[in-house]
Amino acid sequence: MRPFLALVSLVLIAVPALAQPNPPTPGPETPAPVIMEFDPEGVNGTTQSPDHVVTQAHVRELLPSLVRVRTDFRAELLQSAEML
């Protein structure tokens, strides 16, 4: 049984090694260059910009502070004095 398994595993390993490699596939063709002609009137070194400026800003609301100054510490003071 062992020689049979050895033969089968040898065949299974050797068969893919004998396979022919795939032929190389041709790559995509490069397109022909495109020649563009511009009128000299249309070629200037400036950029176009609008005649007016549009700005939009979000107005933030002033919110009240979340930090409040404590005015009475009497209860906490008495508790800490009692602990002593």
N, C-alpha and C positions, 0 to 999 in steps of 0.2 A: 504494500500500500504506500509505503514511504517513497519508493522509487517512482511510482506513478504520480504522486503529488509533486515531487521534484521536477519531473518532466513537464507536467502541466504548468507549473509556475514559471519554468524556464521558457516555455513557448509563449505564455502570456506576457512575459517581459520582453522577449525578442521580437515579437510580431510588430509592435509599434515602432521599434527601431528600424525595421525594414521598410517602413512606409515612405513613400515619395514626398518630398517637401512640396508645399503649394507653390505654384508659379507666382512670381511677383505680380501684383495688380498694378496697372498703370495709374499714376496719380492724376489729379485734376489738371486740366490744361489751363495754362495762364491766358487770360484774355488779352486781346490785342490792345496796345496803347490807344487812348482816345486823345485826339488833338482838338483843343478848344481855342477858339479865336475870340478875342475881346476887342471892342472898339476902343480907341484911345480916349474917347470922351467918358466912357464908363469906368476907366481905371484912374482913380486918384487916390492919394494917400490919406484921405480923411475918412472918418467914420460918421455915419448919420446918427443924429440924436434928436429927440423930440424937442418941440419948441417950449414946452413947459415941464415942470417937475411935479410928479405926483408922489406924495408921501402920506403914508397912513401910520398912525401911531396909536397904540392902545393906552388909554388913560388909566393909570392905576389908582384905585381907591385907597384912601388912607384908612387903615384899619386901626382900631384901638389896640393898645399894647396888651399883651397877655400877662405881663408881669405887673403885679400890684404890690404896693408897699403895705405891709401889715401894720396896723395901728395898735392892736392890743395883744400883748404877750402874757397877760396876767395869769391865765389858766395854765399855760405851759410852764411859766415861772414857778407857780405854786406846786405843780406836780414834781418838778425837778428838785425843789426845796424839800418836799416830803420824802423823796427817795434818799436824801442825805441823812 
